[in-house]
Amino acid sequence: MAIALKLSDELIDLAKPYAIAEHRSVSKQIEYWARLGKAAEDNPELPIRFIKSTLLAIAEADATQFIEYLSV
């Protein structure tokens, strides 16, 4: 369910260059920051790089772009 939110011009301006660099819309960039921030708050003991990698792995799995890990 999508809802309209009022966001500050400052936040939107901060998100624009990141959105361009990551090929996202500004709203999707802010949504990504929100997911990342929630995950960081839920897991304060984990490094942010690990959380980002985990979110990427979940997105890849959802897009069925994962390679099965085989132990030797």
Steps between C-alpha positions, in 0.01 A plus 500: 500500500649831396431818695607858443755643741633850550878491496734791556667661201830433677442123506394498136807704401725262697346197328528628142870430434478159666192415295680595179809299594294193592258532205201542730227758522529743790206334673656154458829633640326632810312170530835315482643724774197426715540121455872527570441714809237263636728202448785686673278585797375141519859367488726757669781246539538450123722718280311711245691334212371161614144632516531651149637171365217310665235729350663452159505121543130503590419710193704265279321196645163668443604560138624137480849623417686292753754225466471199727793465736663159488748405768797291398 
